[in-house]
């Protein structure tokens, strides 16, 4: 009969360690832009990450809301632009 120590020795756990990802740096376009434009210019970024960066930039005053594009269906797309500072 095997003991508890023998069972613990035979258990193998495989873990996959992924390399640490670099922090996403958003390059704000000149002129007016939407989140869809940011998604096109940053194809490897996760969309929610871009939305979070836009939210933080709005709060810090780095960008400002510049209007919206009304579509036939769904919510209007918000437009943003960088501030002078």
C-alpha positions as CSV (number, residue, x, y, z in Angstrom):
1,X,0.0,0.0,0.0
2,X,1.3,3.5,-0.9
3,X,1.6,6.2,1.7
4,X,0.6,9.8,1.4
5,X,4.2,10.8,1.0
6,X,4.6,8.5,-2.0
7,X,1.5,9.9,-3.7
8,X,2.7,13.5,-3.3
9,X,6.1,12.6,-4.8
10,X,4.4,11.1,-7.9
11,X,2.1,14.0,-8.7
12,X,3.5,16.2,-11.5
13,X,2.1,19.5,-12.2
14,X,2.7,21.1,-15.6
15,X,2.5,24.9,-15.8
16,X,3.0,27.1,-18.7
17,X,4.7,30.4,-17.9
18,X,4.1,33.1,-20.5
19,X,6.6,35.9,-21.0
20,X,5.6,39.1,-19.4
21,X,3.7,41.4,-21.9
22,X,4.9,44.9,-22.5
23,X,2.6,47.7,-21.5
24,X,0.5,49.1,-24.3
25,X,1.5,52.6,-25.3
26,X,-1.3,54.3,-27.3
27,X,-0.2,56.6,-30.1
28,X,-3.0,59.2,-30.3
29,X,-3.9,60.1,-33.9
30,X,-3.9,63.7,-35.0
31,X,-7.3,65.2,-35.6
32,X,-10.6,63.5,-34.6
33,X,-10.6,59.8,-34.1
34,X,-13.0,57.1,-32.7
35,X,-12.2,53.9,-30.8
36,X,-12.6,52.0,-34.1
37,X,-9.8,54.1,-35.5
38,X,-7.6,53.2,-32.5
39,X,-8.4,49.5,-33.0
40,X,-7.3,49.7,-36.6
41,X,-4.0,51.4,-35.7
42,X,-3.3,49.0,-32.7
43,X,-4.4,45.6,-34.1
44,X,-2.7,43.6,-31.4
45,X,-4.3,45.4,-28.6
46,X,-7.4,44.1,-26.8
47,X,-10.4,46.4,-27.5
48,X,-11.3,46.7,-23.8
49,X,-7.7,47.9,-23.1
50,X,-8.0,50.6,-25.6
51,X,-11.4,51.7,-24.2
52,X,-9.8,51.8,-20.7
53,X,-6.9,53.9,-22.0
54,X,-9.3,56.3,-23.6
55,X,-11.2,56.6,-20.3
56,X,-8.0,57.3,-18.4
57,X,-6.9,59.9,-21.0
58,X,-10.2,61.6,-20.8
59,X,-10.0,61.8,-17.0
60,X,-6.4,63.2,-17.1
61,X,-7.3,65.7,-19.8
62,X,-4.9,64.3,-22.5
63,X,-7.8,63.9,-24.9
64,X,-11.3,65.4,-25.0
65,X,-14.6,64.4,-26.6
66,X,-15.1,66.1,-29.9
67,X,-18.5,64.9,-31.0
68,X,-20.2,61.8,-32.2
69,X,-21.2,60.0,-35.4
70,X,-24.8,59.0,-35.6
71,X,-25.5,55.7,-37.3
72,X,-28.7,54.2,-38.4
73,X,-28.5,51.4,-35.9
74,X,-27.0,51.1,-32.4
75,X,-25.2,53.6,-30.3
76,X,-23.5,56.6,-31.9
77,X,-19.7,56.4,-32.2
78,X,-17.9,58.9,-30.0
79,X,-15.2,61.1,-31.5
80,X,-12.1,62.2,-29.6
81,X,-9.2,64.6,-30.2
82,X,-6.0,65.4,-28.4
83,X,-5.8,68.6,-26.3
84,X,-3.2,71.2,-26.9
85,X,-1.4,70.4,-23.6
